[in-house]
Amino acid sequence: MTARSEVTDRMLIFGERHLRRTLDQYARHYNGHRPHRALQLQPPRSDRPVVDLTHERIKRRPVLGGLINEYERAA
């Protein structure tokens, strides 16, 4: 997938400043939190261990107004 198909084709961009903020936030998600196949579906900057979701509660954190979601263990 690309930033275009995942983000800019799905939202209305209001000027260069909005585009830069949107792409910056997407790049942080893509490069730091999104699972990568080459890493056995682990995120590149994983600061938390893999959680067995059959025994843990998870919490969703919306990115880009809910266009993308990140998940982590609930406290």
PDB file with SEQRES, HELIX, SHEET and CRYST1 records, atoms N, CA, C and O in Angstrom:
SEQRES   1 A   75  MET THR ALA ARG SER GLU VAL THR ASP ARG MET LEU ILE          
SEQRES   2 A   75  PHE GLY GLU ARG HIS LEU ARG ARG THR LEU ASP GLN TYR          
SEQRES   3 A   75  ALA ARG HIS TYR ASN GLY HIS ARG PRO HIS ARG ALA LEU          
SEQRES   4 A   75  GLN LEU GLN PRO PRO ARG SER ASP ARG PRO VAL VAL ASP          
SEQRES   5 A   75  LEU THR HIS GLU ARG ILE LYS ARG ARG PRO VAL LEU GLY          
SEQRES   6 A   75  GLY LEU ILE ASN GLU TYR GLU ARG ALA ALA                      
HELIX    1 AA1 ALA A    3  ALA A    3  1                                   1    
HELIX    2 AA2 ARG A    4  THR A    8  3                                   5    
HELIX    3 AA3 GLY A   15  GLY A   32  1                                  18    
HELIX    4 AA4 ARG A   37  LEU A   39  5                                   3    
SHEET    1 AA1 2 ILE A  58  VAL A  63  0                                        
SHEET    2 AA1 2 ILE A  68  ARG A  73 -1                                        
CRYST1    1.000    1.000    1.000  90.00  90.00  90.00 P 1           1          
ATOM      1  N   MET A   1       0.831  -1.179   0.000  1.00  0.00           N  
ATOM      2  CA  MET A   1       0.000   0.000   0.000  1.00  0.00           C  
ATOM      3  C   MET A   1       0.880   1.250   0.000  1.00  0.00           C  
ATOM      4  O   MET A   1       2.066   1.197   0.329  1.00  0.00           O  
ATOM      5  N   THR A   2       0.301   2.314  -0.357  1.00  0.00           N  
ATOM      6  CA  THR A   2       1.025   3.580  -0.393  1.00  0.00           C  
ATOM      7  C   THR A   2       0.300   4.631   0.428  1.00  0.00           C  
ATOM      8  O   THR A   2      -0.855   4.454   0.815  1.00  0.00           O  
ATOM      9  N   ALA A   3       0.997   5.723   0.686  1.00  0.00           N  
ATOM     10  CA  ALA A   3       0.360   6.834   1.402  1.00  0.00           C  
ATOM     11  C   ALA A   3      -0.840   7.341   0.615  1.00  0.00           C  
ATOM     12  O   ALA A   3      -1.842   7.752   1.199  1.00  0.00           O  
ATOM     13  N   ARG A   4      -0.738   7.314  -0.692  1.00  0.00           N  
ATOM     14  CA  ARG A   4      -1.867   7.796  -1.489  1.00  0.00           C  
ATOM     15  C   ARG A   4      -3.095   6.915  -1.292  1.00  0.00           C  
ATOM     16  O   ARG A   4      -4.176   7.427  -1.000  1.00  0.00           O  
ATOM     17  N   SER A   5      -2.950   5.610  -1.446  1.00  0.00           N  
ATOM     18  CA  SER A   5      -4.120   4.736  -1.346  1.00  0.00           C  
ATOM     19  C   SER A   5      -4.625   4.606   0.093  1.00  0.00           C  
ATOM     20  O   SER A   5      -5.821   4.406   0.306  1.00  0.00           O  
ATOM     21  N   GLU A   6      -3.735   4.718   1.081  1.00  0.00           N  
ATOM     22  CA  GLU A   6      -4.155   4.564   2.473  1.00  0.00           C  
ATOM     23  C   GLU A   6      -4.633   5.865   3.106  1.00  0.00           C  
ATOM     24  O   GLU A   6      -5.411   5.837   4.059  1.00  0.00           O  
ATOM     25  N   VAL A   7      -4.177   7.005   2.590  1.00  0.00           N  
ATOM     26  CA  VAL A   7      -4.487   8.274   3.267  1.00  0.00           C  
ATOM     27  C   VAL A   7      -5.105   9.299   2.330  1.00  0.00           C  
ATOM     28  O   VAL A   7      -6.287   9.617   2.456  1.00  0.00           O  
ATOM     29  N   THR A   8      -4.329   9.814   1.400  1.00  0.00           N  
ATOM     30  CA  THR A   8      -4.787  10.983   0.649  1.00  0.00           C  
ATOM     31  C   THR A   8      -5.972  10.706  -0.261  1.00  0.00           C  
ATOM     32  O   THR A   8      -6.736  11.627  -0.551  1.00  0.00           O  
ATOM     33  N   ASP A   9      -6.156   9.487  -0.717  1.00  0.00           N  
ATOM     34  CA  ASP A   9      -7.346   9.173  -1.513  1.00  0.00           C  
ATOM     35  C   ASP A   9      -8.593   9.055  -0.647  1.00  0.00           C  
ATOM     36  O   ASP A   9      -9.705   9.017  -1.173  1.00  0.00           O  
ATOM     37  N   ARG A  10      -8.426   8.996   0.672  1.00  0.00           N  
ATOM     38  CA  ARG A  10      -9.552   8.778   1.584  1.00  0.00           C  
ATOM     39  C   ARG A  10      -9.916   9.996   2.414  1.00  0.00           C  
ATOM     40  O   ARG A  10     -10.870   9.949   3.191  1.00  0.00           O  
ATOM     41  N   MET A  11      -9.179  11.078   2.265  1.00  0.00           N  
ATOM     42  CA  MET A  11      -9.507  12.258   3.057  1.00  0.00           C  
ATOM     43  C   MET A  11      -9.309  13.520   2.237  1.00  0.00           C  
ATOM     44  O   MET A  11      -8.555  13.543   1.264  1.00  0.00           O  
ATOM     45  N   LEU A  12      -9.992  14.549   2.647  1.00  0.00           N  
ATOM     46  CA  LEU A  12      -9.911  15.836   1.984  1.00  0.00           C  
ATOM     47  C   LEU A  12      -8.779  16.634   2.622  1.00  0.00           C  
ATOM     48  O   LEU A  12      -8.770  16.858   3.832  1.00  0.00           O  
ATOM     49  N   ILE A  13      -7.830  17.057   1.802  1.00  0.00           N  
ATOM     50  CA  ILE A  13      -6.671  17.808   2.285  1.00  0.00           C  
ATOM     51  C   ILE A  13      -6.914  19.291   2.045  1.00  0.00           C  
ATOM     52  O   ILE A  13      -7.286  19.699   0.944  1.00  0.00           O  
ATOM     53  N   PHE A  14      -6.703  20.093   3.082  1.00  0.00           N  
ATOM     54  CA  PHE A  14      -6.932  21.535   3.018  1.00  0.00           C  
ATOM     55  C   PHE A  14      -5.611  22.283   3.025  1.00  0.00           C  
ATOM     56  O   PHE A  14      -5.252  22.880   4.040  1.00  0.00           O  
ATOM     57  N   GLY A  15      -4.897  22.265   1.944  1.00  0.00           N  
ATOM     58  CA  GLY A  15      -3.674  23.048   1.815  1.00  0.00           C  
ATOM     59  C   GLY A  15      -2.409  22.283   2.135  1.00  0.00           C  
ATOM     60  O   GLY A  15      -2.434  21.147   2.607  1.00  0.00           O  
ATOM     61  N   GLU A  16      -1.292  22.958   1.855  1.00  0.00           N  
ATOM     62  CA  GLU A  16       0.028  22.342   2.016  1.00  0.00           C  
ATOM     63  C   GLU A  16       0.342  22.009   3.473  1.00  0.00           C  
ATOM     64  O   GLU A  16       0.894  20.946   3.760  1.00  0.00           O  
ATOM     65  N   ARG A  17      -0.006  22.907   4.390  1.00  0.00           N  
ATOM     66  CA  ARG A  17       0.268  22.657   5.814  1.00  0.00           C  
ATOM     67  C   ARG A  17      -0.451  21.406   6.309  1.00  0.00           C  
ATOM     68  O   ARG A  17       0.138  20.578   7.003  1.00  0.00           O  
ATOM     69  N   HIS A  18      -1.712  21.274   5.954  1.00  0.00           N  
ATOM     70  CA  HIS A  18      -2.485  20.097   6.339  1.00  0.00           C  
ATOM     71  C   HIS A  18      -1.901  18.835   5.704  1.00  0.00           C  
ATOM     72  O   HIS A  18      -1.813  17.797   6.360  1.00  0.00           O  
ATOM     73  N   LEU A  19      -1.504  18.917   4.442  1.00  0.00           N  
ATOM     74  CA  LEU A  19      -0.897  17.769   3.760  1.00  0.00           C  
ATOM     75  C   LEU A  19       0.392  17.348   4.459  1.00  0.00           C  
ATOM     76  O   LEU A  19       0.608  16.158   4.688  1.00  0.00           O  
ATOM     77  N   ARG A  20       1.243  18.301   4.798  1.00  0.00           N  
ATOM     78  CA  ARG A  20       2.510  17.974   5.470  1.00  0.00           C  
ATOM     79  C   ARG A  20       2.274  17.330   6.838  1.00  0.00           C  
ATOM     80  O   ARG A  20       2.942  16.353   7.179  1.00  0.00           O  
ATOM     81  N   ARG A  21       1.333  17.863   7.629  1.00  0.00           N  
ATOM     82  CA  ARG A  21       1.024  17.264   8.939  1.00  0.00           C  
ATOM     83  C   ARG A  21       0.474  15.852   8.778  1.00  0.00           C  
ATOM     84  O   ARG A  21       0.849  14.944   9.519  1.00  0.00           O  
ATOM     85  N   THR A  22      -0.416  15.672   7.806  1.00  0.00           N  
ATOM     86  CA  THR A  22      -1.020  14.363   7.566  1.00  0.00           C  
ATOM     87  C   THR A  22       0.028  13.340   7.151  1.00  0.00           C  
ATOM     88  O   THR A  22       0.058  12.228   7.679  1.00  0.00           O  
ATOM     89  N   LEU A  23       0.884  13.710   6.211  1.00  0.00           N  
ATOM     90  CA  LEU A  23       1.919  12.781   5.746  1.00  0.00           C  
ATOM     91  C   LEU A  23       2.956  12.503   6.825  1.00  0.00           C  
ATOM     92  O   LEU A  23       3.487  11.395   6.897  1.00  0.00           O  
ATOM     93  N   ASP A  24       3.254  13.490   7.666  1.00  0.00           N  
ATOM     94  CA  ASP A  24       4.185  13.275   8.771  1.00  0.00           C  
ATOM     95  C   ASP A  24       3.621  12.263   9.760  1.00  0.00           C  
ATOM     96  O   ASP A  24       4.330  11.359  10.205  1.00  0.00           O  
ATOM     97  N   GLN A  25       2.354  12.416  10.100  1.00  0.00           N  
ATOM     98  CA  GLN A  25       1.725  11.483  11.033  1.00  0.00           C  
ATOM     99  C   GLN A  25       1.638  10.085  10.420  1.00  0.00           C  
ATOM    100  O   GLN A  25       1.854   9.095  11.118  1.00  0.00           O  
ATOM    101  N   TYR A  26       1.329   9.992   9.143  1.00  0.00           N  
ATOM    102  CA  TYR A  26       1.269   8.693   8.470  1.00  0.00           C  
ATOM    103  C   TYR A  26       2.655   8.052   8.444  1.00  0.00           C  
ATOM    104  O   TYR A  26       2.781   6.854   8.699  1.00  0.00           O  
ATOM    105  N   ALA A  27       3.685   8.822   8.142  1.00  0.00           N  
ATOM    106  CA  ALA A  27       5.049   8.279   8.087  1.00  0.00           C  
ATOM    107  C   ALA A  27       5.479   7.741   9.451  1.00  0.00           C  
ATOM    108  O   ALA A  27       6.113   6.689   9.528  1.00  0.00           O  
ATOM    109  N   ARG A  28       5.139   8.459  10.535  1.00  0.00           N  
ATOM    110  CA  ARG A  28       5.465   7.965  11.880  1.00  0.00           C  
ATOM    111  C   ARG A  28       4.777   6.627  12.141  1.00  0.00           C  
ATOM    112  O   ARG A  28       5.392   5.707  12.679  1.00  0.00           O  
ATOM    113  N   HIS A  29       3.514   6.519  11.764  1.00  0.00           N  
ATOM    114  CA  HIS A  29       2.788   5.260  11.937  1.00  0.00           C  
ATOM    115  C   HIS A  29       3.416   4.167  11.073  1.00  0.00           C  
ATOM    116  O   HIS A  29       3.700   3.075  11.564  1.00  0.00           O  
ATOM    117  N   TYR A  30       3.629   4.454   9.802  1.00  0.00           N  
ATOM    118  CA  TYR A  30       4.124   3.466   8.845  1.00  0.00           C  
ATOM    119  C   TYR A  30       5.510   2.960   9.238  1.00  0.00           C  
ATOM    120  O   TYR A  30       5.773   1.759   9.173  1.00  0.00           O  
ATOM    121  N   ASN A  31       6.384   3.854   9.638  1.00  0.00           N  
ATOM    122  CA  ASN A  31       7.761   3.474   9.942  1.00  0.00           C  
ATOM    123  C   ASN A  31       7.974   2.991  11.364  1.00  0.00           C  
ATOM    124  O   ASN A  31       8.992   2.361  11.652  1.00  0.00           O  
ATOM    125  N   GLY A  32       7.050   3.266  12.246  1.00  0.00           N  
ATOM    126  CA  GLY A  32       7.275   2.891  13.632  1.00  0.00           C  
ATOM    127  C   GLY A  32       6.320   1.897  14.237  1.00  0.00           C  
ATOM    128  O   GLY A  32       6.702   1.152  15.140  1.00  0.00           O  
ATOM    129  N   HIS A  33       5.085   1.860  13.769  1.00  0.00           N  
ATOM    130  CA  HIS A  33       4.075   1.035  14.444  1.00  0.00           C  
ATOM    131  C   HIS A  33       3.429  -0.018  13.566  1.00  0.00           C  
ATOM    132  O   HIS A  33       2.890  -0.996  14.082  1.00  0.00           O  
ATOM    133  N   ARG A  34       3.467   0.152  12.266  1.00  0.00           N  
ATOM    134  CA  ARG A  34       2.807  -0.769  11.360  1.00  0.00           C  
ATOM    135  C   ARG A  34       3.600  -2.069  11.259  1.00  0.00           C  
ATOM    136  O   ARG A  34       4.821  -2.026  11.105  1.00  0.00           O  
ATOM    137  N   PRO A  35       2.936  -3.229  11.342  1.00  0.00           N  
ATOM    138  CA  PRO A  35       3.639  -4.508  11.195  1.00  0.00           C  
ATOM    139  C   PRO A  35       4.237  -4.645   9.788  1.00  0.00           C  
ATOM    140  O   PRO A  35       3.625  -4.252   8.795  1.00  0.00           O  
ATOM    141  N   HIS A  36       5.445  -5.211   9.730  1.00  0.00           N  
ATOM    142  CA  HIS A  36       6.126  -5.420   8.460  1.00  0.00           C  
ATOM    143  C   HIS A  36       6.320  -6.916   8.222  1.00  0.00           C  
ATOM    144  O   HIS A  36       6.746  -7.638   9.124  1.00  0.00           O  
ATOM    145  N   ARG A  37       6.015  -7.376   7.036  1.00  0.00           N  
ATOM    146  CA  ARG A  37       6.149  -8.799   6.715  1.00  0.00           C  
ATOM    147  C   ARG A  37       7.581  -9.285   6.870  1.00  0.00           C  
ATOM    148  O   ARG A  37       7.804 -10.393   7.357  1.00  0.00           O  
ATOM    149  N   ALA A  38       8.553  -8.479   6.466  1.00  0.00           N  
ATOM    150  CA  ALA A  38       9.959  -8.880   6.561  1.00  0.00           C  
ATOM    151  C   ALA A  38      10.400  -9.077   8.011  1.00  0.00           C  
ATOM    152  O   ALA A  38      11.410  -9.734   8.268  1.00  0.00           O  
ATOM    153  N   LEU A  39       9.658  -8.518   8.947  1.00  0.00           N  
ATOM    154  CA  LEU A  39       9.981  -8.644  10.373  1.00  0.00           C  
ATOM    155  C   LEU A  39       9.011  -9.587  11.083  1.00  0.00           C  
ATOM    156  O   LEU A  39       8.778  -9.442  12.283  1.00  0.00           O  
ATOM    157  N   GLN A  40       8.445 -10.546  10.358  1.00  0.00           N  
ATOM    158  CA  GLN A  40       7.467 -11.496  10.903  1.00  0.00           C  
ATOM    159  C   GLN A  40       6.310 -10.755  11.565  1.00  0.00           C  
ATOM    160  O   GLN A  40       5.880 -11.100  12.666  1.00  0.00           O  
ATOM    161  N   LEU A  41       5.818  -9.738  10.879  1.00  0.00           N  
ATOM    162  CA  LEU A  41       4.677  -8.913  11.293  1.00  0.00           C  
ATOM    163  C   LEU A  41       4.912  -8.173  12.602  1.00  0.00           C  
ATOM    164  O   LEU A  41       3.967  -7.881  13.334  1.00  0.00           O  
ATOM    165  N   GLN A  42       6.170  -7.872  12.894  1.00  0.00           N  
ATOM    166  CA  GLN A  42       6.510  -7.040  14.039  1.00  0.00           C  
ATOM    167  C   GLN A  42       6.744  -5.618  13.558  1.00  0.00           C  
ATOM    168  O   GLN A  42       7.250  -5.424  12.453  1.00  0.00           O  
ATOM    169  N   PRO A  43       6.391  -4.626  14.350  1.00  0.00           N  
ATOM    170  CA  PRO A  43       6.698  -3.243  13.964  1.00  0.00           C  
ATOM    171  C   PRO A  43       8.196  -2.980  14.107  1.00  0.00           C  
ATOM    172  O   PRO A  43       8.844  -3.559  14.979  1.00  0.00           O  
ATOM    173  N   PRO A  44       8.751  -2.113  13.260  1.00  0.00           N  
ATOM    174  CA  PRO A  44      10.184  -1.842  13.312  1.00  0.00           C  
ATOM    175  C   PRO A  44      10.656  -1.253  14.638  1.00  0.00           C  
ATOM    176  O   PRO A  44      11.756  -1.572  15.089  1.00  0.00           O  
ATOM    177  N   ARG A  45       9.868  -0.417  15.259  1.00  0.00           N  
ATOM    178  CA  ARG A  45      10.262   0.224  16.511  1.00  0.00           C  
ATOM    179  C   ARG A  45       9.407  -0.288  17.660  1.00  0.00           C  
ATOM    180  O   ARG A  45       8.840   0.493  18.423  1.00  0.00           O  
ATOM    181  N   SER A  46       9.324  -1.574  17.772  1.00  0.00           N  
ATOM    182  CA  SER A  46       8.474  -2.151  18.805  1.00  0.00           C  
ATOM    183  C   SER A  46       9.085  -1.921  20.185  1.00  0.00           C  
ATOM    184  O   SER A  46      10.146  -2.460  20.499  1.00  0.00           O  
ATOM    185  N   ASP A  47       8.415  -1.125  20.998  1.00  0.00           N  
ATOM    186  CA  ASP A  47       8.876  -0.901  22.358  1.00  0.00           C  
ATOM    187  C   ASP A  47       8.116  -1.775  23.350  1.00  0.00           C  
ATOM    188  O   ASP A  47       8.327  -1.696  24.560  1.00  0.00           O  
ATOM    189  N   ARG A  48       7.244  -2.596  22.823  1.00  0.00           N  
ATOM    190  CA  ARG A  48       6.467  -3.502  23.668  1.00  0.00           C  
ATOM    191  C   ARG A  48       6.534  -4.915  23.091  1.00  0.00           C  
ATOM    192  O   ARG A  48       6.574  -5.076  21.871  1.00  0.00           O  
ATOM    193  N   PRO A  49       6.548  -5.939  23.944  1.00  0.00           N  
ATOM    194  CA  PRO A  49       6.571  -7.312  23.441  1.00  0.00           C  
ATOM    195  C   PRO A  49       5.247  -7.693  22.785  1.00  0.00           C  
ATOM    196  O   PRO A  49       4.223  -7.048  23.013  1.00  0.00           O  
ATOM    197  N   VAL A  50       5.277  -8.733  21.977  1.00  0.00           N  
ATOM    198  CA  VAL A  50       4.071  -9.242  21.333  1.00  0.00           C  
ATOM    199  C   VAL A  50       3.136  -9.771  22.413  1.00  0.00           C  
ATOM    200  O   VAL A  50       3.575 -10.446  23.344  1.00  0.00           O  
ATOM    201  N   VAL A  51       1.859  -9.469  22.289  1.00  0.00           N  
ATOM    202  CA  VAL A  51       0.867  -9.843  23.293  1.00  0.00           C  
ATOM    203  C   VAL A  51      -0.034 -10.927  22.729  1.00  0.00           C  
ATOM    204  O   VAL A  51      -0.498 -10.828  21.594  1.00  0.00           O  
ATOM    205  N   ASP A  52      -0.281 -11.959  23.517  1.00  0.00           N  
ATOM    206  CA  ASP A  52      -1.239 -12.993  23.141  1.00  0.00           C  
ATOM    207  C   ASP A  52      -2.637 -12.425  23.368  1.00  0.00           C  
ATOM    208  O   ASP A  52      -3.091 -12.320  24.508  1.00  0.00           O  
ATOM    209  N   LEU A  53      -3.315 -12.061  22.289  1.00  0.00           N  
ATOM    210  CA  LEU A  53      -4.603 -11.381  22.401  1.00  0.00           C  
ATOM    211  C   LEU A  53      -5.736 -12.293  22.850  1.00  0.00           C  
ATOM    212  O   LEU A  53      -6.835 -11.812  23.126  1.00  0.00           O  
ATOM    213  N   THR A  54      -5.496 -13.582  22.928  1.00  0.00           N  
ATOM    214  CA  THR A  54      -6.539 -14.471  23.432  1.00  0.00           C  
ATOM    215  C   THR A  54      -6.684 -14.350  24.951  1.00  0.00           C  
ATOM    216  O   THR A  54      -7.695 -14.769  25.515  1.00  0.00           O  
ATOM    217  N   HIS A  55      -5.660 -13.770  25.619  1.00  0.00           N  
ATOM    218  CA  HIS A  55      -5.693 -13.652  27.076  1.00  0.00           C  
ATOM    219  C   HIS A  55      -5.563 -12.217  27.576  1.00  0.00           C  
ATOM    220  O   HIS A  55      -5.569 -11.986  28.785  1.00  0.00           O  
ATOM    221  N   GLU A  56      -5.449 -11.267  26.683  1.00  0.00           N  
ATOM    222  CA  GLU A  56      -5.240  -9.880  27.073  1.00  0.00           C  
ATOM    223  C   GLU A  56      -6.324  -8.982  26.485  1.00  0.00           C  
ATOM    224  O   GLU A  56      -6.895  -9.287  25.438  1.00  0.00           O  
ATOM    225  N   ARG A  57      -6.596  -7.881  27.163  1.00  0.00           N  
ATOM    226  CA  ARG A  57      -7.476  -6.849  26.618  1.00  0.00           C  
ATOM    227  C   ARG A  57      -6.610  -5.883  25.825  1.00  0.00           C  
ATOM    228  O   ARG A  57      -5.462  -5.622  26.185  1.00  0.00           O  
ATOM    229  N   ILE A  58      -7.157  -5.367  24.766  1.00  0.00           N  
ATOM    230  CA  ILE A  58      -6.410  -4.418  23.957  1.00  0.00           C  
ATOM    231  C   ILE A  58      -7.157  -3.096  23.882  1.00  0.00           C  
ATOM    232  O   ILE A  58      -8.362  -3.034  24.126  1.00  0.00           O  
ATOM    233  N   LYS A  59      -6.429  -2.048  23.543  1.00  0.00           N  
ATOM    234  CA  LYS A  59      -7.061  -0.748  23.362  1.00  0.00           C  
ATOM    235  C   LYS A  59      -6.642  -0.210  22.003  1.00  0.00           C  
ATOM    236  O   LYS A  59      -5.509  -0.394  21.558  1.00  0.00           O  
ATOM    237  N   ARG A  60      -7.573   0.447  21.370  1.00  0.00           N  
ATOM    238  CA  ARG A  60      -7.362   0.999  20.032  1.00  0.00           C  
ATOM    239  C   ARG A  60      -7.044   2.475  20.145  1.00  0.00           C  
ATOM    240  O   ARG A  60      -7.686   3.204  20.902  1.00  0.00           O  
ATOM    241  N   ARG A  61      -6.045   2.912  19.385  1.00  0.00           N  
ATOM    242  CA  ARG A  61      -5.702   4.332  19.322  1.00  0.00           C  
ATOM    243  C   ARG A  61      -5.834   4.770  17.875  1.00  0.00           C  
ATOM    244  O   ARG A  61      -5.069   4.328  17.018  1.00  0.00           O  
ATOM    245  N   PRO A  62      -6.806   5.640  17.597  1.00  0.00           N  
ATOM    246  CA  PRO A  62      -6.989   6.094  16.222  1.00  0.00           C  
ATOM    247  C   PRO A  62      -5.861   7.018  15.779  1.00  0.00           C  
ATOM    248  O   PRO A  62      -5.391   7.857  16.547  1.00  0.00           O  
ATOM    249  N   VAL A  63      -5.438   6.851  14.533  1.00  0.00           N  
ATOM    250  CA  VAL A  63      -4.437   7.699  13.892  1.00  0.00           C  
ATOM    251  C   VAL A  63      -5.107   8.334  12.686  1.00  0.00           C  
ATOM    252  O   VAL A  63      -5.887   7.681  11.993  1.00  0.00           O  
ATOM    253  N   LEU A  64      -4.813   9.584  12.434  1.00  0.00           N  
ATOM    254  CA  LEU A  64      -5.408  10.315  11.315  1.00  0.00           C  
ATOM    255  C   LEU A  64      -6.927  10.317  11.406  1.00  0.00           C  
ATOM    256  O   LEU A  64      -7.617  10.046  10.424  1.00  0.00           O  
ATOM    257  N   GLY A  65      -7.432  10.620  12.572  1.00  0.00           N  
ATOM    258  CA  GLY A  65      -8.867  10.733  12.764  1.00  0.00           C  
ATOM    259  C   GLY A  65      -9.614   9.423  12.626  1.00  0.00           C  
ATOM    260  O   GLY A  65     -10.803   9.419  12.306  1.00  0.00           O  
ATOM    261  N   GLY A  66      -8.931   8.303  12.864  1.00  0.00           N  
ATOM    262  CA  GLY A  66      -9.576   6.997  12.781  1.00  0.00           C  
ATOM    263  C   GLY A  66      -9.412   6.324  11.434  1.00  0.00           C  
ATOM    264  O   GLY A  66      -9.900   5.210  11.242  1.00  0.00           O  
ATOM    265  N   LEU A  67      -8.738   6.971  10.496  1.00  0.00           N  
ATOM    266  CA  LEU A  67      -8.491   6.361   9.190  1.00  0.00           C  
ATOM    267  C   LEU A  67      -7.611   5.126   9.347  1.00  0.00           C  
ATOM    268  O   LEU A  67      -7.777   4.134   8.637  1.00  0.00           O  
ATOM    269  N   ILE A  68      -6.675   5.202  10.285  1.00  0.00           N  
ATOM    270  CA  ILE A  68      -5.784   4.092  10.625  1.00  0.00           C  
ATOM    271  C   ILE A  68      -5.888   3.910  12.125  1.00  0.00           C  
ATOM    272  O   ILE A  68      -6.118   4.878  12.850  1.00  0.00           O  
ATOM    273  N   ASN A  69      -5.724   2.693  12.602  1.00  0.00           N  
ATOM    274  CA  ASN A  69      -5.758   2.416  14.032  1.00  0.00           C  
ATOM    275  C   ASN A  69      -4.499   1.691  14.464  1.00  0.00           C  
ATOM    276  O   ASN A  69      -3.955   0.875  13.721  1.00  0.00           O  
ATOM    277  N   GLU A  70      -4.036   1.994  15.676  1.00  0.00           N  
ATOM    278  CA  GLU A  70      -2.942   1.263  16.299  1.00  0.00           C  
ATOM    279  C   GLU A  70      -3.509   0.613  17.544  1.00  0.00           C  
ATOM    280  O   GLU A  70      -4.414   1.157  18.176  1.00  0.00           O  
ATOM    281  N   TYR A  71      -2.980  -0.554  17.902  1.00  0.00           N  
ATOM    282  CA  TYR A  71      -3.506  -1.306  19.036  1.00  0.00           C  
ATOM    283  C   TYR A  71      -2.394  -1.582  20.027  1.00  0.00           C  
ATOM    284  O   TYR A  71      -1.245  -1.803  19.646  1.00  0.00           O  
ATOM    285  N   GLU A  72      -2.750  -1.568  21.315  1.00  0.00           N  
ATOM    286  CA  GLU A  72      -1.787  -1.900  22.358  1.00  0.00           C  
ATOM    287  C   GLU A  72      -2.525  -2.532  23.535  1.00  0.00           C  
ATOM    288  O   GLU A  72      -3.752  -2.479  23.627  1.00  0.00           O  
ATOM    289  N   ARG A  73      -1.762  -3.115  24.406  1.00  0.00           N  
ATOM    290  CA  ARG A  73      -2.326  -3.763  25.579  1.00  0.00           C  
ATOM    291  C   ARG A  73      -2.992  -2.732  26.474  1.00  0.00           C  
ATOM    292  O   ARG A  73      -2.429  -1.671  26.740  1.00  0.00           O  
ATOM    293  N   ALA A  74      -4.200  -3.052  26.937  1.00  0.00           N  
ATOM    294  CA  ALA A  74      -4.929  -2.161  27.840  1.00  0.00           C  
ATOM    295  C   ALA A  74      -4.337  -2.276  29.229  1.00  0.00           C  
ATOM    296  O   ALA A  74      -3.917  -3.353  29.651  1.00  0.00           O  
ATOM    297  N   ALA A  75      -4.307  -1.170  29.930  1.00  0.00           N  
ATOM    298  CA  ALA A  75      -3.743  -1.166  31.299  1.00  0.00           C  
ATOM    299  C   ALA A  75      -4.684  -1.798  32.291  1.00  0.00           C  
ATOM    300  O   ALA A  75      -4.367  -1.876  33.478  1.00  0.00           O  
TER     301      ALA A  75                                                      
END                                                                             
